[in-house]
Each structure stands twice: as C-alpha cells, then as structure tokens.
Amino acid sequence: MKLFKKLAVASSLLILLIPSVASAATSPSLGVADPYSILSGTYTNTAPGTTLNGDLGYTTGPATAATVNGQTHVADATYNQAGIDQGSALGNLNSQACTFTFAPGAIDLATDTTHGPVGVYTPGVYCITGAAAIGGGGTITLDGAGTYIFRMDGALTTSANSIVTAINGASACNVWWTPTAATTLGANSTFLGTDIDASGVTIGSTVTWTGRALAFGGTVSTTVDTINTVPACTTASTGSDGSGAGSGTTTTPGLPNTGNAPQQRNAVWLPGSIALAAIIAATTFYVNRKMRLKKI
C-alpha cells in the first residue's frame, strides 16, 4: 500500500509539472457586424470614387457619398447591435494567449526578424507592447491557413505602397488587427483583415483593403479607396489571394516562427508523457498483483 501511495503522489506531481500545449488562435464571430465594410461613429469621405463592397454604418455621414454595394445603416437598431458585436469580438481577440511577444517598443512588422523570417508570419497571436508599422513601402506575407491576430498597445500605421499579402491558404477572413490607438493606412497600399479600432481609422488615397474597418464610436476616413468585405471563414482554403473565397477554417492550428520555442515545449511534453504512462502502467500492475494475491 505504501508503494501505491508513492506512485499516486508521483503521478500527480508529474501531471502538474507537464506544461500544456499552447492553443491555436481562433477567429471570433462578428455577429451583426460581419457584413460591414465600414462601421463608424463618423464617416468622412473626402473625394468621389470610394467603393465599399459591403455594408456601411455611421451616426454622422460624409459630405461626399461613397458607392456602397450593400446596406447603409444610420444609427438604427442594426447599427447599434453591430457596435455591441464589435465589442464582443474585440474582447475575444484580447483574451487569447500570445504565441509570440515582441520586445517592448514600436515594431516594424516588415523588417522584424525576432519572430522568424523577415516579413513572413505564420498563424498565431502576435503581441506588441507599443505601436506597430509596416514601414518603408514594405511587404508582410501571411503564410498558411489559420488565424492571425496582431494585438498592439498603440497605433497601427502602414506606409505608402506597403502590402499585406496571403499565401498557402491564409485568408483575409482570419486576419485581425486590434490597435489601442488610431489606425492609418498609407496611400496606394494593400491591406488585409479586420481592423477593430474605436480610436479611428484613416485610409489614405487609393488603398485596396480586403476586410473591414470596424470603428464604432470613432471616425473612419476614406479617399478614393476600395474596401471588399470578406465573409466569415467556413471551408478549407485552396486559394492564396486572401480574398476570402474558399477561405480557411477559423480553428486551423498554427504557431508563429518563434525560434525553438515549439521544440522546447515538445522536448518537455514527450518525455513527460512517456514517464507518466510508465508510472500509470506500474501502478496498474501493482494493484492487479495485490488483488490476485488477496484472492489466493
């Protein structure tokens, strides 16, 4: 009996010591906010030529109308519910554990190498304790099916002519940006994903954006831009254009390039699992043996 107790204690301690495997990032539901290209408190459009291939919502509208290939909601019940759902989605995104945390301070996503190959990101939750940028007309490539969350304690800025692109099953429907300060997209840039930013979104001239500008309570400004709203991801992706057609599932596992961190987790997890299995087997053998001896 003493041996059994010792084995039980050892098993319990080993279970406590084995770390859990990091969960994959997941995309939240946007609810009523899903079909919006722009959701804002005030919407400003400074020149003719802006096209929104999705819904538009605001309290105060623009002097120059955009072309809206969807519905327009002006401070109605649907608009208000979309604002609530925007907040719920943001809460979900902010609650997910970081799979990579950058060094403190402002980060240029186009030139950073601490996360892995320069300009290339795989699915995961990227946490920035400062502002984030895509500078110098640079490009970042989202590589692989899964959810991408870029969470920053500061502004999000992209330079003129910068590009966010998706390959190998990555899709704009699973890309999320959650800055705590204003978003500014540079002129002639290409952007992907849903930006949830109540501090406001300024979109430079001739930007092509596949995703959504959700700034309920804030201001969104456009100038001869095109925003194509993407649907929620529902099926496995086969395309690589990030358009959302044939988009990837919201729960596809994936981790960012974080050096040897995944290998370190496996190095502890695998031997620990083997040791635990051995202890359980020994315990089972001991108990069965004691029971056989009692029958004799």
Beta strands, then each sheet from edge to edge (+ up, - down):
strand 1: 36-45
strand 2: 51-53
strand 3: 55-58
strand 4: 67-68
strand 5: 72-74
strand 6: 100-101
strand 7: 107-108
strand 8: 120-121
strand 9: 124-128
strand 10: 132-134
strand 11: 139-143
strand 12: 148-152
strand 13: 156-158
strand 14: 163-167
strand 15: 175-179
strand 16: 183-185
strand 17: 190-196
strand 18: 201-203
strand 19: 208-222
strand 20: 226-228
sheet 1: 4+ 2+ 20+ 19+ 1+ 3+ 5+
sheet 2: 4+ 2+ 20+ 19+ 17+ 15+ 12+ 9+ 6+
sheet 3: 4+ 2+ 20+ 19+ 18+ 16+ 13+ 10+ 7+
sheet 4: 8+ 11+ 14+
end
